[in-house]
Amino acid sequence: MPTGTADPRRVRPRLASALAGGLVAAAVAGSLSACSDDLPPPTYSTATYDDVARLMQGTLDQRAAALEREDAGRFRATLDRRDADLLRQQIDYYDNISDLPVGLLRYRVLPDTVSPVDDSGDTAGGAYGSAGLAGREYWAEVVLALQLDGFDSAPVRTRDRFLFRTTDDGERLVVASTSDPAWEDEHPGNTQPWDRERIEVRQADGVLGIFDDLTVDDAPAVLREAAEGRREVRSVIGGDSAGAGGTGGSGAEELDGVDGVIVYAVDDASTLRGLAGQSVGDPDRADGLTVAVPVDTARPGRGTASYRVFLNTRVLSEPDDVLGRLVRHELTHALLGPRARKAPLWLNEGLAEYTSVQALPERDRRLPSMALTIAGTATDLPRSADFAGPDAESWYGVAWWVCEYIARTYGQRTLLVLLDSLGGGADEGEVLRDALGLDARELVRRGADLMAATYRG
């Protein structure tokens, strides 16, 4: 199997190298056009600073053009070069974006959110010349639309709050900060690993791996397990899934243009905490998560752009069979995508567990011993609270063996029939009676009996 290497199609100059070579930054007249989508609503309103907003947009257009066209000098010209810390952080950002398979990148300032810092911009709405603008600073919310080619079905729109500062001649606004911690605390879920730190990007066989300097040595194993896992998961759930790498199933919402899957394995999990509500568990406790990345964090109704897998760094030291099983579990969620999001958790998680072990010999399909006790007293299918409680690991085992019973008795395809029916909002009791001739209590008992016969026999 191939190990992870940087995508050879994405060879770009490093901003750090350009700076070391003494590149002279110059103002550039051309710029990329802004996005044509409707603006998301601002989180607050201020006085009108139309001229200031236009200058900000010009700077952001130049920034986007520099990132897309691999122009380090042009990018540096958009920054406040008096701030050494900002330059170091932005060098990392430029190099991160250069390593990613960017299909589209655009910025858009939200004019109604422009506000001066203290009294530095106390005149609103007028025309500014160099003397009028000199010495002023402004905050504004900025929307970034970023689409990763082959991994996002649409540009992912996220917001942050930028600080802009005038140049010494008062002619232009440059970026003085790309974050506002207080604002971000109130608007979680906006940042990605490449926004915060230098990342290491590796790509192999439809898997885009995001690592850091502490985890990059594990990249070959992660990419190998993920690449093999995609094929193994597809052999179970078929090729009609609607998530990454699928073409849509019955009643499923397709993610057009998505053929690969993104796997995060970074030491800093803080970037995912704002999105963890899209899945079961949280990044600090879970060994893995599958995160639904919305098209627009400010407008959830716009749907999902992709499903990305997060691996807790503690699992990277586990044996390959343990890591592979976890990766296959999360890939099942990612490849099924929106097809499974509304299905009951017992089926969603049980199907993922069932799928994750199919590549293993039966003797290697480990089960928590407590699961036998829990299953022996279960009178209903596991519910959401069970998967979040102290016995969650055992309830995952119960859900797995319910699905195991269904697959062995009615055929593996029946699991997907149930997924589509229950994910579409059908009544659970009616679906179970029609498809299996059982109610929930009978089904969990059959699954528990099969589990006991297998592990106690």
Rosetta blueprint (number, residue, H / E / L):
1 M L
2 P L
3 T L
4 G L
5 T E
6 A L
7 D L
8 P L
9 R L
10 R L
11 V L
12 R L
13 P L
14 R L
15 L H
16 A H
17 S H
18 A H
19 L H
20 A H
21 G L
22 G L
23 L L
24 V L
25 A L
26 A L
27 A L
28 V L
29 A L
30 G L
31 S L
32 L L
33 S L
34 A L
35 C L
36 S L
37 D L
38 D L
39 L L
40 P L
41 P L
42 P L
43 T L
44 Y L
45 S L
46 T L
47 A L
48 T L
49 Y L
50 D H
51 D H
52 V H
53 A H
54 R H
55 L H
56 M H
57 Q H
58 G H
59 T H
60 L H
61 D H
62 Q H
63 R H
64 A H
65 A H
66 A H
67 L H
68 E H
69 R L
70 E L
71 D L
72 A H
73 G H
74 R H
75 F H
76 R H
77 A L
78 T L
79 L E
80 D L
81 R L
82 R L
83 D L
84 A H
85 D H
86 L H
87 L H
88 R H
89 Q H
90 Q H
91 I H
92 D H
93 Y H
94 Y H
95 D H
96 N H
97 I H
98 S H
99 D H
100 L L
101 P L
102 V E
103 G E
104 L E
105 L E
106 R E
107 Y E
108 R E
109 V E
110 L L
111 P H
112 D H
113 T H
114 V L
115 S E
116 P E
117 V L
118 D L
119 D L
120 S L
121 G L
122 D L
123 T L
124 A L
125 G L
126 G L
127 A L
128 Y L
129 G L
130 S H
131 A H
132 G H
133 L H
134 A L
135 G L
136 R L
137 E E
138 Y E
139 W E
140 A E
141 E E
142 V E
143 V E
144 L E
145 A E
146 L E
147 Q E
148 L E
149 D L
150 G L
151 F L
152 D L
153 S L
154 A L
155 P L
156 V E
157 R E
158 T E
159 R E
160 D E
161 R E
162 F E
163 L E
164 F E
165 R E
166 T E
167 T L
168 D L
169 D L
170 G L
171 E L
172 R L
173 L E
174 V E
175 V E
176 A E
177 S E
178 T L
179 S L
180 D L
181 P H
182 A H
183 W H
184 E H
185 D H
186 E H
187 H L
188 P L
189 G L
190 N L
191 T L
192 Q L
193 P H
194 W H
195 D H
196 R H
197 E L
198 R L
199 I L
200 E E
201 V E
202 R E
203 Q E
204 A E
205 D L
206 G L
207 V E
208 L E
209 G E
210 I E
211 F E
212 D L
213 D L
214 L L
215 T L
216 V H
217 D H
218 D H
219 A H
220 P H
221 A H
222 V H
223 L H
224 R H
225 E H
226 A H
227 A H
228 E H
229 G H
230 R H
231 R H
232 E H
233 V H
234 R H
235 S H
236 V H
237 I H
238 G L
239 G L
240 D L
241 S L
242 A L
243 G L
244 A L
245 G L
246 G L
247 T L
248 G L
249 G L
250 S L
251 G L
252 A L
253 E L
254 E L
255 L L
256 D L
257 G L
258 V L
259 D L
260 G L
261 V E
262 I E
263 V E
264 Y E
265 A E
266 V L
267 D L
268 D L
269 A L
270 S H
271 T H
272 L H
273 R L
274 G L
275 L L
276 A H
277 G H
278 Q H
279 S L
280 V L
281 G L
282 D L
283 P L
284 D L
285 R L
286 A L
287 D L
288 G E
289 L E
290 T E
291 V E
292 A E
293 V E
294 P E
295 V L
296 D E
297 T L
298 A L
299 R L
300 P H
301 G H
302 R H
303 G L
304 T E
305 A E
306 S E
307 Y E
308 R E
309 V E
310 F E
311 L E
312 N L
313 T H
314 R H
315 V H
316 L H
317 S H
318 E L
319 P L
320 D H
321 D H
322 V H
323 L H
324 G H
325 R H
326 L H
327 V H
328 R H
329 H H
330 E H
331 L H
332 T H
333 H H
334 A H
335 L H
336 L H
337 G H
338 P H
339 R H
340 A L
341 R L
342 K L
343 A L
344 P L
345 L H
346 W H
347 L H
348 N H
349 E H
350 G H
351 L H
352 A H
353 E H
354 Y H
355 T H
356 S H
357 V H
358 Q L
359 A L
360 L L
361 P L
362 E H
363 R H
364 D H
365 R L
366 R L
367 L L
368 P L
369 S H
370 M H
371 A H
372 L H
373 T H
374 I H
375 A H
376 G H
377 T H
378 A L
379 T L
380 D L
381 L L
382 P L
383 R L
384 S H
385 A H
386 D H
387 F H
388 A H
389 G L
390 P L
391 D L
392 A H
393 E H
394 S H
395 W H
396 Y H
397 G H
398 V H
399 A H
400 W H
401 W H
402 V H
403 C H
404 E H
405 Y H
406 I H
407 A H
408 R H
409 T H
410 Y H
411 G L
412 Q L
413 R H
414 T H
415 L H
416 L H
417 V H
418 L H
419 L H
420 D H
421 S H
422 L H
423 G H
424 G L
425 G L
426 A L
427 D L
428 E H
429 G H
430 E H
431 V H
432 L H
433 R H
434 D H
435 A H
436 L H
437 G L
438 L L
439 D L
440 A H
441 R H
442 E H
443 L H
444 V H
445 R H
446 R H
447 G H
448 A H
449 D H
450 L H
451 M H
452 A H
453 A H
454 T H
455 Y H
456 R H
457 G L
